[in-house]
Amino acid sequence: MRTLVVYYSLTGMTRTVAGMIATSLSADLEEIACSDYKPGFLGYLMAAFDAWRGHRPAIAPLRYAPENYDLVIVGGPMWAGHIATPVAAYLAALSGRLRNVAFFLTHGGAPPEKVFLEMKSLSGALPRAVVSLREAEVRKGAHAMRASLFVDALLADQPV
Ligand SMILES: Cc1cc2nc3c(=O)[nH]c(=O)nc-3n(C[C@H](O)[C@H](O)[C@H](O)COP(=O)(O)O)c2cc1C
């Protein structure tokens, strides 16, 4: 199974999770780059405002074409109760073109369900599996068990 993991990360949490998932699945790894947001108070304010208003920023050209993969796993951080805008831009650009997808999310503790619904609606695809991980879990390295259950579900071709 050819697998692509695509993610955006502003402060590194999602990058850690994406790397682990990609390694476990021997997947290609694509980081979405977006120059609109920088770490720091003003950057966070702009990111939250853009997420709240549903802005779709420009993202840098991508290395990998998702059409060439059997499974595409897309992840990002939650911003202001939404998926981070660079991920929203990626999913919206590929709307209807992703057949076999799974989603992951990192967040500070807010309920993730609405964000997964948003990702589903943006992509027009029903995810085979989803997992949300708290930033605090990732910082402590306590996310490994749930991340591997997500990977196992994908490998077993079982919805979770
Ligand atoms: C602009 C901004 C908005 C955020 N909004 C939320 C939120 O609404 N709910 C939440 O639980 N966490 C929120 N967070 C926390 C992030 O989702 C969390 O720290 C995430 O793991 C960061 O991922 P990253 O390090 O890959 O960028 C926010 C963080 C930022 C920077």
The ligand as a MOL file (V3000), in Angstrom:
LIG
                    3D

  0  0  0     0  0            999 V3000
M  V30 BEGIN CTAB
M  V30 COUNTS 31 33 0 0 0
M  V30 BEGIN ATOM
M  V30 1 C -3.4630 30.1180 16.6520 0
M  V30 2 C -3.7400 28.9530 17.5380 0
M  V30 3 C -5.0410 28.6070 17.8540 0
M  V30 4 C -5.3230 27.5010 18.6410 0
M  V30 5 N -6.6200 27.1880 18.9130 0
M  V30 6 C -6.8890 26.0640 19.6390 0
M  V30 7 C -8.2420 25.6880 19.9170 0
M  V30 8 O -9.2030 26.3260 19.4960 0
M  V30 9 N -8.4540 24.5820 20.6680 0
M  V30 10 C -7.4120 23.8180 21.1640 0
M  V30 11 O -7.6680 22.8180 21.8310 0
M  V30 12 N -6.1210 24.1530 20.8880 0
M  V30 13 C -5.8440 25.2410 20.1630 0
M  V30 14 N -4.5410 25.5820 19.8910 0
M  V30 15 C -3.4790 24.6870 20.3430 0
M  V30 16 C -2.9260 23.8600 19.1780 0
M  V30 17 O -3.9570 23.1850 18.4810 0
M  V30 18 C -1.9310 22.8160 19.7020 0
M  V30 19 O -0.9400 23.4580 20.4400 0
M  V30 20 C -1.3120 22.0350 18.5420 0
M  V30 21 O -0.7780 20.8290 19.0430 0
M  V30 22 C -0.2130 22.8140 17.8480 0
M  V30 23 O 0.2620 22.0550 16.7730 0
M  V30 24 P 1.6200 22.4230 15.9990 0
M  V30 25 O 2.6920 22.4610 17.0640 0
M  V30 26 O 1.8180 21.3140 15.0530 0
M  V30 27 O 1.4560 23.7530 15.3620 0
M  V30 28 C -4.2470 26.6950 19.1370 0
M  V30 29 C -2.9360 27.0520 18.8230 0
M  V30 30 C -2.6700 28.1500 18.0270 0
M  V30 31 C -1.2480 28.5030 17.6940 0
M  V30 END ATOM
M  V30 BEGIN BOND
M  V30 1 1 1 2
M  V30 2 1 2 3
M  V30 3 2 2 30
M  V30 4 2 3 4
M  V30 5 1 4 5
M  V30 6 1 4 28
M  V30 7 2 5 6
M  V30 8 1 6 7
M  V30 9 1 6 13
M  V30 10 2 7 8
M  V30 11 1 7 9
M  V30 12 1 9 10
M  V30 13 2 10 11
M  V30 14 1 10 12
M  V30 15 2 12 13
M  V30 16 1 13 14
M  V30 17 1 14 15
M  V30 18 1 14 28
M  V30 19 1 15 16
M  V30 20 1 16 17
M  V30 21 1 16 18
M  V30 22 1 18 19
M  V30 23 1 18 20
M  V30 24 1 20 21
M  V30 25 1 20 22
M  V30 26 1 22 23
M  V30 27 1 23 24
M  V30 28 2 24 25
M  V30 29 1 24 26
M  V30 30 1 24 27
M  V30 31 2 28 29
M  V30 32 1 29 30
M  V30 33 1 30 31
M  V30 END BOND
M  V30 END CTAB
M  END
